[in-house]
Amino acid sequence: MSLEELYEDQDRVDEDLLRSTLLPYIRLARDARVGDPAFRPTADFDDLSARGKTLVVLLTQRARATLGDIESDTVPLRPTMISAWTGIAGGTLRPALRRLASERLVMQPARGMYELPPYAIEKAAREIAKECAHD
């Protein structure tokens, strides 16, 4: 055993975990037309809390980049886009994003932009699963 084992690939994405976490809540439109959102929430998406919906949207962006649907530099989203996809009002969403950022589940690569980094995928998936277990 070596200390080298502590290193991880920072860009590695667990595709199986992303798929199993997102499948109950969203579908993606392949080759969505301009103005037609690629993000399609399922009925179960509506049962999630604002926090859960936000995590699903940010995980979806990570999945879209992994699939090659979007460039990695377009993974971060503005709160207005998250709000449009989730239906969460800005007054609820912005404090939730700040909490997620303070918990290191979400990062801000630029002012007013939010993304879920690869290292937080597992933790986000656990949170979403816990939320479902309480139903």
Order of alpha helices (4+ residues) and beta strands (2+ residues): alpha-beta-beta-alpha-alpha-alpha-alpha
